[in-house]
Amino acid sequence: MNNLQLIEKVLYYIDEHLCEELTYESLAEVFGYSSFHFHKIFSSVTDLSITEYIRKRRLTVAHKMLCKTSESVTDICYKVGFHSIQTFNRVFKDTFGMQPLVAREKQAKITYRSIEEIVTGYLKRVAVEGVFSIEPRFEEKEEFVIAGYRKHTRDGFHVIGESWFELKSNLDTMKRKIIDSSIKNEHTMYGFEDYSEGFCPDPLSFYYMAGIEVGKDTPLPEGMHRKVVPKAKYAVFTVNGNNANGEIGKAFQYIYFVWLPNSEYCIDENALFDYEYYDERWDCQFRAAQMDIYVPVRKMEDSL
């Protein structure tokens, strides 16, 4: 069974348990996913966050009941999992542009997506997006340490550029202060996305660090953050191009929205991060530049 087949099971499960308390954490636990991996796969298939999907599913089921039964609005509200009639009325109007009773009176037509249509729609999107394709190699790396400038994207994704600006502005000073032997390759830099703390799926936000490899006990200049990267198995995607046409962003889209849902791998719940790896192949002045994206993974049967 691959990720897509498992998400299809999740969609049927949601329909059967709409009146219950549903969160992405509880659903992840039921189906044996890490919360982060579950969020990534679910949103790539449905094109919605888990919270948005559940809310819209409840509202569309409520609309069907309004138009096909004589049950009261209050009874329908609670049957589809809302805990407040005021909230139900407000969200229903915000979504469909009319109050529930008006929808009943007008027998308003609303387009529904069945689970089969959701999965088929995803496969059609993949057929288009799959034009950008990278076949990964798999690599195991021992524990290592990076240090750099870390910021949280809740302040906006512009902070990623700020992290790189700080790193490059202080790189010469860092190399003088950090023991030379601790840097295996002075041309190597990392763009580290950390989902193990401060992660929020909706809206998406996480810690990002631009850094270099250091020793575990190397003294660091003030303002730098140290991260121990655990031993892990990685799917490694080599990106060709200097990012003039957004190749790195396209690669991340492909990895999480196309490759991962259709693979038999899941994100390693003991390594909730990914990172960009820049070495001597990377020079943004040349179209022939290359960099790698490392994603910690494990076979699904190893994690279920």
Buried (B, 14 or more C-beta within 10 A) or exposed (E): EBBBEBBBEBBEEBEEBBEEEBEBBEBBEBBBBBBBBBBBBBBBBBEBBBBEBBBBBBBBBBBBBBBEEEEEBEEBBBBBBBEEBEEBBEBBBEBBEBBBEBBBEEEBEEEEBEBEEBBEBBBEBBEEBBEEEBEBEEEEBEEBBBBBBBBBBBEEEEBBEBBBEBBEEBBEEBEEEBEEEBBEEEEBBBBBBBBBEEBEBEEBBBBBBBBBBBBEEBEBEEEBBBBEBEEBBBBBBBBEBBBEEEBBEBBBBBBBBBBBBBBEBBBBBEBBBBBBBBEEBBEEEEEEBBBBBBBBBBEBEEBE
